[in-house]
Amino acid sequence: MKCFNHHDRDAFGICKVCGKGLCLECLKDEKGIITCKNSDCLNRKNFWKILVMVLLFIALVLLIIDFVG
């Protein structure tokens, strides 16, 4: 497998968040967990988590209003 960013380099790890193959220059290894060195994939993952939580909160509020009202 080749690095997602550098097609001429071998990948030495796969990002736990986005699944991209990464060379040593592109990967970040913290306590054995490999992620992209730039935090774009982490920011995208956090965005979707927050969006889902907000939508669930809104649904809960609407259920409570419907139950009480």
PyMOL commands that set and color helices and strands:
alter all, ss='L'
color gray80, all
select helices_A, chain A and resi 40-68
alter helices_A, ss='H'
color red, helices_A
select strands_A, chain A and resi 13-14+21-22+27-30+33-36
alter strands_A, ss='S'
color yellow, strands_A
deselect
rebuild
show_as cartoon
